[in-house]
Amino acid sequence: MTLPPHARGYRDFAGEVGRTFGESRPSWPAEPRRGGPNIVLVLVDDLGYADIGPFGGEVETPTLDALAAGGLRLTNYHTTPLCSPSRAALLTGLNPHRAGFAFPANADPGYPAYSFQLPDDAPSLAESLRASGYATFAVGKWHLTRDAASHDAADRGSWPLQRGFDRYFGSLEGLTNLHHPHRLVWDNSPYDVGDYPDGYYLTDDLTDRAVGMIDTLRANDPDKPFFLYFAHHAMHGPLGAKESDLERFRGRYDEGWDVVRERRFAKQLAEGLFPPDTVLPPRNSEPHRDVPAWDDVPEDRRALFARYQEVYAASLSNVDQSLGRIVEALRKHGELDNTIIVFTSDNGATAEGGPEGTRSYFSQFVHVDGVPGDWDRDVARELDLLGGPQTTIHYPRGWAQASNTPFRLYKFDTFAGGVRTPFVVHWPAGLDTGLRHQYVYVTDVAPTLLDLAGVPRLADRQGVAAVEEDGVSAVPVLRSADAESAHTSQYTETGGNRGYYADGWKVVTRHRPGTPYDDKEWELYHVAVDPTETTNVAAEHPEKLAELAAAWEQAAWHNAVFPLTDHGPGANLRRPSDERFERPVTLYPGTPLLERYRSAQLVQFRDFTAVASVAPAPGDRGVLFAHGDQGGGYVVYVEDGSVFLTYNAYGDVHRAGPVPLGDGEVRLSARALPEFRWSFTLATDAGSAELGPVPQLIGMAPFTGISVGADRGGPVDWDLHARERTFPFTGVLRHVRYEPGAQADYDPKLLARLWAEAERVYD
C-alpha cells in the first residue's frame, strides 16, 4: 500500500503498512549485536610493579597467580606517573593532556590540558562498547571530573553515567577511607550510608556491588556481554585493612625493605621478567627521594615501619580475594573462559608517606608554602590501631622502593618506578599464555580491548566527530611473542617531570621547581639494554639526547602539554565562578552530606562561623553539625543539657565545653591565626568556651564533608562514636548556617587571585 502524502510517523520503517495488521508486514529496529566476550578491567591504585606474585611479590595472590599462569604477563607495560592522567588515557585512548588530565583532578588553572573534564569529542571505551550492545558497569574510584564539579548540583558531564556506564558505585574522588568512605555515589546521586556497620570495608562492598551487577544482568538477559571497570581505591593512602587479613601478615616484614627488594628481584629474574644481566639499582639517593639502609633504621622505629607494610600487604591480599570473587561469579555463570580479564595499576608505588611514614595521612598530605617547620606530620598512635578504622596511615618510602623493584623512584616521577606497572591479561577462549616483553602504553588498552572484542570505536559522540586516538592495538603483540610493538615512541609529562621514549632509548628529567626547563636537566638511558635506568649515557650519546629532547618538544606541542607549571601562584588559580562556593550557606536537616571540596571552601585558610538554630527541650541530645573524620575534623554536639566541641587535629584530639545550651543558638567561631593555626569559640547565650590555638585543617582535610544533625561518614570523635554511633540529634534542629569570613594572608587562593589581578589574567 502506498502511504498518503500526509501520513506521518513512518519514516525509515522497513515493513509495510496497511489499514489493519492483516494488511501489513511488521519490522523491528535493528538491535546491537548479541554475544562477544565479556571484559573485566581491574585497575589498582598506587600498586608497584613487584607487589603481586606474578611480578615478584611475596604477598599471596592465588587468584592473580592463576590468571597469570593461564594468561599473559606484559613485562614492559608503561603508564603515566599519576592517577587521573592514567585513567583518562586508559578509558579514551588519548594521551592524557589531550584528554584534559595533565595532573590529578584537584586543580583548575585554566588551560586545555588542565580542564579535568573528559572531552566531548573523545568516546570512552564504555561508550563504544555500549553502542555495540554491551552492558557497562563501573565500581570504585573515578577521579575523572574536577573536584569543583563533584558536588550534587554540578554538571555531571564527566561523571561515569554520562561517559558510557549503565551503573556506577564508588567515590568520585582520588582517595577515600576504606573503613569509612567519606562520600559514595550510586549512579548519579549521593549514597547516604548513614552509619557504617562495624567491620565495614570498602573493597568488600565494591565487590558485592560488582557481583550483584553481573548477577542482575544474567537474571534479565542470558546473552548480553558486559564490561566491568573495577577501579580499586586500594592501594592508595590512607592505608587500611581488615583485622582478619592483618593477622596473617604479623611479623612478615621484620627483615626490612632491603631484604624484600632483593628477594623480589631474584624472583623476577628467575621467572624471566628481565634478562639475566639486569642490574638492581642502588637504593634511591635523590634529595627527598632517598631511602636509608634498613640496618640504619633506628631499632625503636623498625616495628612501626614493619607494621605499615603489614597493613599494605593485608590490603593487597584483600584485592586478590576480591578478584577471586569476580572470577567465581564468572565461573558460576559459565563465562570465565570467554571473559577478557585485565589487571594493572595506574602508576608506580608512592613516596607520599615520606621518609618515616605517617599515622596522620592528611597532615602529611599538606603541601602548602609557608607551613611552619614544627608542623606535626605524624601524630603518634598505638601500634595495634594501625590499619584499622581509627587511623589514617601511610608507609615510609623505603617500602615504595621495594614495591617498584627493580626500578628507580616512584609515582610522580617519569623514571621507570613511576611508569612501569604489572599487567596481566587472561582470556582462555582467545589468547595464549606466556610473557610479552614488547613496549605497550596505557593509551593502547582501549583500542586493544575493542579489537579483541571485535567492536569499532565510535566515529562520533553525541553528533560530534571523534578525535583521533593516540593508542594503537596491541593485539599483534598479544598473539605473538615475536611481533614488533606498534607503539614505538611516547612522551610523558607530570608536574614538570618530563620523559620521552623511542625505540629502546629514553630521556627523562627530575625537574626542580624554580629552575629553567632546558636541556641541561635531561638524562639519557638505553633502556633496551638497561631497563632499570642505572647508567646515564648522555655524555656518550649527545646526538641521541638532542634528538629525543627535540622529539619531546614536538610531541608536547602536538598534545597540548604547554604551558608547563612553574609551581607559582598560577598553579593555584581557580575559575572566577568558583568564588560562589565561598558565600554563606544554610544547611537544613535532611541535606545529604556536603561534598568535600564544596565544604572546604567555607572554612579553609580563613575565619568562619557555623551557627546552629535549635528549639531546645529537656533531654535533647545528639550532633548539631560535624565536618571531617578520624583524619581531622570538628564536631559540635549536645549532651546532658550542654554543648561540646571536639576538634581532631589530624589525630590529636582537643575538647571544649560543657557550655549550657541556653535559648537554642549555638555558635562556633573560628579565627585564622598566623602559622596556619585556628582559635575557636563555642558560644551560646548562656556561656562560652575557648579552644586553641590548634593546627588548621588544610590540604585534603577535613576529608569528609559537612553533615547536619548527625556525624555521618567517618567519625570525628572516636570515643563519641563508640558511645553513640552517628549520634543523630533528637530535638528540633532548624538549620545550620555557615558564614565564611576573612581569608588569611597565606591562603593560596588569595595569593593566586592577587597574582592574577597584577598580571591582568582575567582581562
N, C-alpha and C positions, 0 to 999 in steps of 0.2 A: 504494500500500500504506500502510495506517495503521500507524505505528510503535507497538509495545507501550509501555505506560506506564513500564516500567523501562528503556527504551533511553536511552542517554546518548551525548553527543558530536555530536548532530545539530542543536543549536540554531542557528537562523539559516541553516541550509543551504537554499538556494533550489531545489535539484534534487529528485529523487525517489529513494527508497532501497528496494530490494527485497533479496531474499536473494542475488542474483547481479548482475553487471554488466548482463547481458542484460535483467533486470527493472527496471533503474534508469536514471535520467537524470542526467548529470553537471552540475555547476555550479561555477564558479570565483569566488573572492572578487573584488570589484571592484578594479581597479587604478587608480592615479593616471593622469590623462590623459597622453597622449603628445603631443609637439610643443610649440610655443611658442618664442619667441625665446630664444636664449642671452643671458646677461647677464655682462659683464665690467666689474667696478668697480675702477678703479685709483686708489688713494689714495697720494699722495706726502706725505712728512713735511717740514714747515717750508718748503715751496715758496712763494715770494712771488707776488703777483698778476701781476707783469710778467716773470717769468723765462722763460716759454716763448714761442715765436714767435707763436702766435695772439693773445697778450695783450701784445705789445710787445717781447719779448725778442730779443736778437741771437744767442743760442746757437742753432745749427742744430738744429731739431727737425722733421725732414721727416715723420716719422710723425704727429706731432700736427698739423702743418700740413695734411696730407691729411685727417685725421679732421675737423678744424675746417672745412675747405673743403667737405667732404661732409656736414657735420652742423650742430649748433647751438653757439653760444657764449653762455653765460649771463653777462652782464657784471655783474649785480647779485646774484650769489650770496653768501650770508653763512654763516659757520660760527662755532664758538666760538673763543676765543683760545688754546686749548691742546689737546693731542693726545688724551688719554683721553676727556675730555668730548665731543670731536667724534666719536670713534669710537663711543662709546656711543649718541649721538644718531643717527648715521648708520645703525647696524645695528638700532636698535629703533624709531625714530620718536618716541622720548620726549625731552623736554627733559633735559639732562644731569644735573641734580640729582635729578630723579625717577628717572633710571636708575642713580643711586648714584655718579656720577662728577662731583663738583664740581671736581675737580682731578686731575692725573695720579695714577696708582695706586701712589704711593710714600709713603703715609702711612696712618693708621688712627685718627683722633681719636675715633671712636665716635659719629657722628651719621649719620642716614639718607642725606644727600647725599654722605657720605664712606665708604660701605660698600665701594666698589671691587669689587663683585660685581654682575653683571647680575641684575636682579630675576627671581624665579621666575615672576612673572605678566606678563612682557614678552616675547612671542615675538620672536625675531630675524628679520631678513629671510631668513636662510638657513633657519630652521626653517619659515617659511611656504612658501618655495619648495620645500623638500624634501618637505613634506606634499602638494604638488601635483605630485610626480613629477620634480623636478629633482635632478640630481647637484650636490653642493655642495663646492667646493674653496676653500681659503684658503692663501695663502703670504705670508710676511713678518711684519711687526710686528703683534702682538696688543694688548698693553697694556690688557687689559680684565679683569685679575684682579690683586688687590693683591699687592705684592711678597712679603709673608709667606706667600702661598698659591701661590707659583710653584715650590716645591721638589717633589721627586719623591714625597714622602709626603703631599702636600696634597690637600684636597678639590678635585677638578677641575671643580666645578660651573660655573665661569665660564671654563673653557678652551674652545678652539674646537670640539672634537668634541662637547662637552656643550651647545653652543649652536647646533647645527644643521649643522655641517660634516662631510662624509664623510671628508675628508682634510685634513691640515694639515702644513705645513713652514715653520719660521721660528723667530723668537725671541719669547718671551712678554714680554720687557722693552720699555721705551720707546726704547731705543737699543742699538746694538751696533757693533762694529768691522767695516767692510766687507771688510777683508783677513783678519782672524782673528776671526770671530764668537765671542763669549765663551761662548755656550751656545745650541745649536739643539735644537728639539723636532720630532720626526717623529710626527705623530698625537698620541698621549698619553704618549710616552716620550722621554727624552733621547736625542739622536742624537750618538753619540761619533764625531766625525770623526777623532780622533787627531791626525795630523799634516797640517795643511793644505798642499796642494802649492804650490810656487812659482807665483805668478800667480793664485792663487785670488781670486775677487771675488764677494761675496755676491749682488749684483744678478744676475750671470750664473747663479749656482746657483739662485736663486729662479725665474728664467725657465726654466731647464732643467726644474725640477720642475713648473712650471705647464704647460708644453707637454707634458711627459710625462703629466700627469693628463688633459689633453684627448685625447691620442693613445690612451691606455689606455681611456678611456671609449668612443671611437669603434671601437676594436678589438673591444669587447664588446657595444656596443649602438649601432646606427646612428641611432636616433631620439631618445634621451633628451636633453632640453635640460639645460644646465648653467649654474650660477652660479659664476663665478670671482671671488673677492675677493683682489686683489693689492695688499697694503699694503706699500709700499716702506719700507725703513729709510733709504734716501737720501730727503731731503737733510739729515737730522738729523746733528748732530755726534756723534762726531768725523768730520770730512770725510775722504774718501778716494777715490782714483780710480786707474784703470789707467794705466800709463805710455803705452800706445798712444793713449788718449784725451787724456791730458795734453799730449802733443806737439802736438796740433792747436790748443791754446789759448795756447801760449807767446807772450807779448808782447801778447795781445789786450786786456789791461786796464791797460796802462801809462798811459792817459789819465786814469784815476781814476773814482771813483764819480759825480762831478757830471756829467761828460760822458755817462756811460752812462745816468744817470737822465733827463737832458734828451732824449736820443735815444729812449729808450723812450716817454717821454710824447708826443713828436711822432708816433711811430708809432701809439700808441693813438688819438690824435686823428684821424690820417689814416684809420684803419680804422673810425672811428665808434663806438669803445667808450665814448666820453664826448661830451657836447655840445661844440661848438667853443669855447664861452666858459668851459670848465672851467679852474680855476686850479691850477697846480702849487704846492703849499705851499713855503715856505722850508725849508731844512734843519731837521731836528728840533733843538730847542734846550732841551728839557725836561731838568732835572737827571738825570744818569745815563742819559739817552737821547740826548744831544746828539751831533751829528756835525760835525766841522770841514770847512771847505772843503778840497778835495783840494790846492789850491795852498798851503795852510797845513800840510800833512803834511810833516815833515822829509824832505829828499831821501834821507837814508840809510835811511828806512823804506819808501819807496814801492815798491821792488822786492819787499820782503816782503809788503806789503799787496796788491799786484797778484797775487803768486803764490797767495795764499789764494783769490782769486776765480777764478784759472785752475783750481784744484782743484775748486771748486764747479761751474764750468761744465762741466768734464770729467765729473763725476759725473752732472750733469743730462743731458748728451749720452748717457750710457750708459742712463739711464732711458728716453729716447726709443728707443734701439736695442732695449731690452727690449720695449717696447710694439710695435715693428716686428716682432719675432719672434712675439709673440702674434697680431698681425694676419695674418702669413704662415701660422701654424698654422690660423687660421680659414679663410683663403683656400684652403689645400690641401685642406681638408675640404669646401669649397663652402658655407661657412656664414657668411661675412663679412657679407653683406647682411642676414641675419636674426639678427644679434647686436647687442644694445644695448651699446655701449661708453661708459662714463663715465670721465672723467679729471678729478681735482680734487686739492686739498690739504687737510690737516686744519686748518691755521691759517696765518697770515702768517709771513714770514721772521723770524728771531730775532735779538735783540741779545745773546744769551748769550756771544758772543765778546768782549764788552767793547769799549772804545774802540780798542784796538790789535790785537785778535785774540789768539790763543794757539797756541803749539806744545805746550802741556801742558793738554789739554782737561779732564782730570779734576781738575787743580789749580784751573783757572779755575772749575770747577763747584762748588767748595766754598763753601757759603753757611751758615756757622755763626757765631753770635755769639761774639766774643772772639778770632777768628783774628788773629794779630799783623799789624801793618802791613807787615812785611818779608816776608810770605808770597809766595813766588815763583809767580806765576800764568802765567809764560811762560818755561820753560826753553829756552834757545837751542838750535836745531838747524840743521844745514846746509840751505841753501835748496833744494838738489836733492832732499832727502829728503822735503820736504813733500808730503803727499797719499799717500805710499807706506806700506808696512806698518810702518815704524819710527817713525812719528809719529802723534800724535793731535791734530788741529788744528781750529781754527775761525776764521772770518773776522772782521774788525772790523765793528762795527755800521753803518759807512758803506755797506757792501755790502748789508746787510739793508735799509737805507733805499732803495737802488736797486732791490732785489728787490720791494719793496712799492709801487713807483711806480704811481700818483701819490699814494699815501695817506700819512698821518702814522703814526708809531710802528710797533709791532712785535707779534709773538707775545706773549701775556700781557696786552696792552693791549686794552681794549674799543673803542678807536678803530678806524677802518677798516683801518689797517695790520695789525691783529691778526686781523680777522674777515672780510676780503674776499679771496677766493682765486679762481683761474681755475677754470672749469667748462666742459668740452667733452662733448657727448653726440652719438653717431653711431649711426644706425640707418636705413640706406637703405630698408629694407622698410617702415618705419613712421613716419618723421619727415622733415620738410623740412629746408632749410638756412637759415642766416642768423644774426642776432643777436637776443637776447632781453634786454630791459632791465628786466623786472619783478623785484620782490623775491622771492627764493627762499631758504629757510633749510635748514640741514643736516638737520633733522628731516623735511623733505619728501622726501628722497631715497628712503627705503624705501617709503612709500606710492606715490610716483610710479612706481618700478620695478615694484611689484606691479600697479599699474593698467595700465601698458603691457603687462605680460605676461599680463594677464587672470587673475591669481591672487589669491584672497582672503587677507587676513590671518587667521591662526589666531584663532579665537574663544576658545580656551583653550590652556594649555600644561601638559602633564602633569596634566590634571584640574583646574587652577586657572584660573578665568576671567581672560581677558586684560584688563589695564587699558587705558583709553582712550589712544590715541596722540595726541601733540601736533602732529605734522606733518600736512600736507594734500597731496593730489596736485597736482603742478604740470603735469599733462598738458594742461589747457586752455592754459596759457602756452606749452608746447612746440608745441602745434598752431597757435597764432595769436599773432602779434606784437602784436595789439590786445587780447588778453584781459586782464582785470584780474587782478592777483595775488590769490589766495585767502589768502595769508599776510600779514595787514595789521598785525600787531603782534608784538613779540618782546622778551623780557627777555634780559639777559646778566649773568653774574657770574663772575669768576675772581679768586681771591686777594684779594677786597675791591674790585677794579675792577668798576664797575657800568655798565650801559647799558640803554637801552630805546628801541626803535624803534616808531613808529606813524605810518602814512600819510604818509611823507615827512619826518617830524621825528624827531630823535634826541637824547636826553640821555645824557651819558657822564661818567664820572669817572676821574681818576687818583688813586687813594687812597694817601695817605701813611701807612704803618704807624705806629700810636701816636696818630693823630688820630681825632676822632669821625666816625662815619658820619652825616652830616647833609646838609641840602640846600645848604649853602654850597659843597660841592665839585662840584655838578652844573654842567656846561656844556651849552649848547643849540645844535644845528645844524639848519638847514633843508636836509637832505641831498637833497631833491628838486631843489634848485637849486644846492646847494653840496656835491656828493658827496665832495669831498676835505677837508671839515670845516676850512675855513680861517677862517671867521668865526663866533665865538661870539656868538649873538644873545640870550643870556639876559637882558640888561638891557632889550632892546627887547620881549621877549615873556615877562614873568614869569608870566603866567597859563598859557601853554603849558608852561613849565618845571615849574610846580607840578602841572599835570595829568599830565605824563609821570612826574614823580618819584613821585606818588601811585600811578600805574599800576604802576611798578616795584615798589613796596612790596606792592601787592596780588598781583602775579604772583609775587613772591618767596615769600610765604606759600603761594600756590597750588601752588608747585613745590618745596617743602621746601628752599629756599635757606638759611634760617636754621638754626643760628647762623652769622653771618659770622666769619671768622677775625680775631682781634685780634693775630695774629703773636706771641703769647706762648707760655708753656710748654705750654699745652693743644694747640697745633698739633703738638707732637712726641710727644704721648701715644700709646701703643700699648695694645692689649688685654692684660690681665694674663696670659693664657695664652701670649703670645709670649715670656715670660721663659724658657720651656723651651729656646729656641734658644741661651741663654747658658750652658747646662750643659756640662760636659766631654763630649767625643765621641771615640770611637775609630774610625778610618778604616782599612779593610783594602784591600790591593791588589785591584784589580778594581772597586772602588767607582767609579761614574761621577763625573765632575766635579761637585763640590758646587755647588749653585746660589748665585748671587752674594749675595743678601740673607741667606740662611741662613749662608753662610761669614762674612759681615761681622760677625754678632753675636758671633762667637768672638774677635774681635780689635779692633774699632774702639773708640776712646776709652778704652782700658784696658790694663792689664798682661795678658800671656798667655804661655803656654809651649806649644811644639809639640815632642813627643818622638818620634823615630823609633827603632823597635826593629829591628835588623838582626842577621843571623848573618854576621859578617864573614868573608870569604875572599879570598885573594890575587886580584887582578885585578878585583874588584868595582868597578863604576863606574856612574854614572847619577844621576838626580834622585831624591831621597827624598821631597820634597814641594815644591809650588810654589803660590803664591797671587798672582794678578794677571797682568799683561801689560805691553805697552810703555807703557801709560798709568800704570803704577805697580804695584809688587808686590815679592815676595821669593821666592827660590828657594834651597834647600839641596841640594847635590849632592856626590857622591863622585867623586874623580878622583885617580889615582896614589897610592892609599892614604890620602888625606886628605879632609877635609870642607871645603867652601867655602860661603860665603853671598854672594849678590848681592842688594842692596837697590836697587830702582829707585824713586827719589823723583820721580815724575811726569816721568821722562825724565832726571833727574840720577842717574847710576849710582854706587853705593858698593859696595865689596867687602871681605870679611873672610875670613881663612884664608891659608894652609892650617892646619888643625887635625888632628893624627893621628886616624885613625878609632877606634883603641882597641878596647874589647871589644864595641862594637856599639850602645851607646845614644847617640844624637845628640840634644842638647837645644838648642833655640833659645828664649831667654828675652827677652821684650820688657818694658821698663819705661816706663810713660807718664810723661812729664815735663811741666812747665809749658809753656805756649805751644804746645801741640799737637805736641810732639816725642816721639820714642821713642829709647831707647838699647837696643842688642841685645848679648846674649852668646851666642856659639856655643860649645858645650862638649861634650867627651867626657871619658872618664876619663883620657885621655892629654894633655889640654891644652884651651885655650880661646882665644878671640879676641873683641875688643870692636869694636863699630861704633856710631857716633852721637856726639852727638845728630843725628837726621835728622827731617825733617817726617813726621808721621803720615800714613797713607793714610786719608782720611775722605771724606765725601760719597758719591760713587758708586765710589770706589776702596777696595780693589782690585776691578776690574770683573769679571775672570774669577775664578771661584770656586776653591776648594782642589782640587788634584789630587794624588794619591798615586802614586809610582812612575814618574812622567814629568811633564813640563811641557806639559800639553795645553792647547788653546785658544791664546790669544795668548802668545808667549814673553815672560818677564820679562827675560831677559838675551839681547840680540840676538847678541852675539858667541858666546855658548854655543850658541845656536840655529843660527848659521851653521856651527859645527863639528859639532854633534851632533844637530840637529833636536830632537825632543821628549826625547831622551836617556833612554830607559827604563832603569831600574835593572836591572843584570844579575844581582845577587845575590839573597839571601833577605831580603825586607823583610816583617817580621811584621805591623807595623801602625804607624800614626802617631796619637798621642793629643794632642788639643788641650785645654788646660785654661785657660779664661778666668779672669783674675784681677780685681783691684780696678778699679773704674771710676774714671776721672779725675773730678775735681770739676767739670770743664767739659763732661762728657758730656751732650748734650741730653736723652737718655732719662732719665738720673739726675735732672736738673733737673725734667723733666716729672713723674717719679714723686714727687719731694719736693713739688712744687706740688699734685699730685693728693691726696697724703696730707693736706696742710694744708687743702685745700678739701673734704676728705672725698668725693672724686669716686667712690670705689669703694664707699661705704657703701650 
